[in-house]
Amino acid sequence: MTQSARFATVATPPGPFTVVVTPAPDGGDVVLAAGWTDDVAELLPVVHRTLRPTWVERAEHLPVLDVVEAHAAGDLGAIDAVPVRQRSGPFLEDAWDVLRTVPAGRPDTYAAFAARCGRPAAVRAAANACARNAAALFVPCHRVLGSDGGLGGFRWGTPVKRWLLDHEAEHAPVPVPVEV
């Protein structure tokens, strides 16, 4: 169990964004939970019980919030290197790693995400990985859509998901065509 953690909130276009971090072995911070709320109590229950801090302390500012602001300003790759710690069974942990490979501006369907995870028949398990993701934005579960192209669910509400998808579509690098 993580003994202590810090949290801070920053304003973003779709609403306040709070992040909970704990010290990483390298001296930086690792994200335990994040989402569009200004109430840290909404984030703590989604942290795996073995990682849940016994207490949290408000920080005036955390360096990871600079990354959140950079993403909101259009630097979509800023979130890619942020260290995240989540724990669950092997499929969910692998799925969360795979979520980090879904390109900004090119969302997957739940079926395509399940296939990307190596289990094409596990569409419900893939959707569950999105639903149980504690580190929103940094593990971009918002980049997975319903098989019918609909938004599907999102812990922080479909208006936030819509904003993220539109924002990333606007700022995503244009793929370079491959010449054959």
N, C-alpha and C positions, 0 to 999 in steps of 0.2 A: 504494500500500500504506500502510495506517495504521501509523505508527511505534510508538506505544505505546497501551496501554489499561489501565484499572483494572477490578478485579472485586471483588465482595463477595457474601456469602451471608446469607440471612435464613431463619429457621424459618417454615414455613407449615403449615397443617393436613395437607396431603398429603405433606409432606416438605421438606427443605432446597431453597431456590430461589436460584440464582446468576445474577447478571447481569454482563455485560461491557459496559463503556461506553468511549467515546472522546470527547474534547472536540468540541462542536458549534461552528460559527462564531459563534453568539450568546453563547458563553461558558458555556452549560450543558453537559449531556451528551447523547449520542445512543447508544441501545442497538444493539450489534452482535449480541449473542446473549444468550439467557436460557433457563433451564430448571430442572427439578426434579432437581438434583444438587448435591453440595457439592464436586465436582471440576471445576475450570475446564478441565482438559484434555479433558473430554467436550464442551465447547462450542466450542472453537476450531476443530476441523475443519469445523464446519458454516458458519463464516463464509466468505463468498466470498473466494477467493485474493487479489483486489485490495483487499480491506478487512481481511484478516487482520493483526492486529498482529504486529510482530516480537518484542515482549515485552509481558508483562502484569504489573501490580503489584497486590498485594492492598491493598484499602482497608478501613479499619475500618468505614466506613459510606458509602453513596452515597445521595443524595437520592431516587433512583428507588426505593429499597427502601421508603421511606415510602409510595409509591404501591402497591407490592405488599402492604404491610400493610393499607392502606386497602381494597384490593380484598378481601383475606381477611376483613376486618371487615364486608363487605357493601356498600361503596361501589364498585359495579361500573363506574361511569363514570370512576373515577380513572385507569384505564389508557389512556383514549381519546386523551389529548393527549401521551402520552410519545413523543418523537421516536425513530424507528427508522431504521437504514440497512441495507438489504440490496441486493444486486446480483445480477442474472441476466439472462435474456432478457426481452423486452418482455411476453410473456404472464405469466410468473411475477411480475414486478414489479407489473403491473397487478392480478393475482390477490391479491397480498399486500395491496395497497391496498383491494381489495374485501373481503377478510376482515375488515378493521377496521370494516366497515359492517354485519356480521352482528350483530343485536341480542342482547345477553345475555338468556338465558332463552328464546330462540326460535331454536334451531339450525336450520341448513339441512341438506339432504342434499347429497351430492356432485353429484347431477344439478341441484339447485336452485342450488347454488353455481356450477356451470359456466354455467348460464343467467344468473345474476347477473353473471358475468364477460363476458357477451355472446357466449359460445360454447357453446350448449346441447349440442352433440355432443361436446364436449371433456371428458367426465367423467373420463377417466384423467389428463388434463393438470391438471384441477382438484385431483384427489387428490394428484398429484405436487407441486403448489404447497403443499399442506398438509404433505406429508412433508418438503419441503425448507426449510420455514420455520425460520429460525434464532432468531427472536425470540418464542418461545412466551410466552403470556399477552398480551403487548402487540399481537401480531398473532394474534388468537384462533382458531387453526386447530382448537382443541378444540371449536369451535361447529359443526363439520361432521360429519355422521353418514353412515353407509352408507345406500344407497337403501332397504334393508329396515328402516331404523330402528335397526340395530345400531350399536355404538360405532365400528366401523372401527378403524383403527390410531391410535397416538399414540406419538411418540418416547419420551415419558416414562412410558409404560405406561397401560393402560386403567383401572387403579384411580385414577390421578391425573385422567384425563379424566372418569371417572364423578363424582369428587368435584367437579370444576370445574362440570360441567353441573348437578349437584344444587344446588350452592352458588348458581350464577347463577339457577337456576329459583326458588330460595327468596327471593332478594333482588332480582330484576329488578322494575323498575317495572311495575305492572299497566297494560296498554295501555288507553287511554281509548276507549270505543266511539264510533264515528262515527255521528252521527245523519243519517238520510237524509230 
